[in-house]
Amino acid sequence: MGLISEVLLLPFAPVRGSAWAIRQVLHEAERIYYDPATVRAELARLEEQLEAGEITEEEFDRREDELLDRLEHAMGSGNTTGNGTGR
């Protein structure tokens, strides 16, 4: 029965392969998004923008809160190695 189902599902192989590739890209994007080193670099860049007068204090506070939430999620999920480089 397994061989027959594989033969019948063969036309859908490109779709299954595409779904796998999409899952891999999504996983890597999430890993980078929540990487503590990435978040810390974005926090530093945000502070530089504030000091340069490129953003307001309110914008800084809003974006800082978002970044700190990401950092908290990353540190709480256990998806890091502890050295700022995901998994």
C-alpha positions, -999 to +999 in steps of 0.1 A: +000+000+000+029+024+007+043+021-028+009+026-044+003+058-023+037+071-032+031+066-069-004+082-067+010+112-047+040+117-070+024+145-089+022+164-056+060+161-049+068+196-060+042+210-037+055+190-008+091+201-016+080+237-018+062+234+016+094+220+031+115+248+017+091+274+030+092+259+064+130+260+064+131+296+053+105+305+080+125+287+107+157+305+097+139+339+096+125+333+131+159+323+144+175+354+131+146+376+143+149+364+179+187+360+180+198+380+211+228+394+192+206+408+164+182+423+189+211+439+209+225+454+177+191+468+168+188+483+203+222+500+199+213+513+164+180+526+179+199+545+206+222+560+180+192+572+161+178+589+192+210+606+201+213+618+165+178+633+167+165+610+139+137+597+160+116+611+188+117+599+224+082+584+220+093+565+189+124+553+207+103+541+237+078+522+214+105+505+194+126+498+224+097+480+241+092+459+209+129+450+209+130+441+246+099+419+241+118+401+214+148+397+236+127+384+264+111+359+241+145+348+229+159+344+263+128+326+277+124+302+248+158+285+253+166+287+216+200+302+222+234+289+231+239+317+256+266+334+235+243+355+213+243+331+184+210+312+181+210+274+184 
